[in-house]
Amino acid sequence: MYFGIYSFYYTEIAKYKKFVRNQLILMLRNEENRTVTFDSDGLARLLLVDADNIGGECYTEEDYAVINPILDAFLAGESLTYTLSREDAQMFLDLAMKRRLDIEQNEKLAVKLAEYYNENQQNELLRIDMNIFREVCKSIDQSKI
């Protein structure tokens, strides 16, 4: 197991990924010819390294051609809209579940999600300590328990 993935802080932001992932799974299970609209915020959350994809290989150059515009928009605070077919939804699910970002890119994404979490967390005791969180992000590949 990986310490970073199973830490409290990281588990709190992984919920953002699971929500989007589950929406795509439901779409694929329930609708045959339906399309669905997602913004870059939702799709970027799918890219977070978590228990689903920690053992996967890092993204290929072809994968990065697809995900870099999404990740860049999310990190810049911009929002792009994507209409996904069933095939597109499956592709994003495969990227989210079988492959992953490298540690540096994942840290940028995770920190942005943690900042969002802190902004929306009313209870100060449950807010993420960003110094500890950055160390947790760096430990994902190095620390095993």
DAJOJO-V568538 format. One record per helix or strand of 2 or more residues. SS is the DSSP state (H for helix, E for strand). FROM is the first residue (numbers start at 1). TO is the last residue. If there is no record, write none. Layout:
SS	FROM	TO
SS	FROM	TO
This chain:
H	8	30
E	36	39
H	40	45
E	57	58
H	61	76
E	81	84
H	86	98
E	99	100
H	103	120
H	124	126
H	130	138
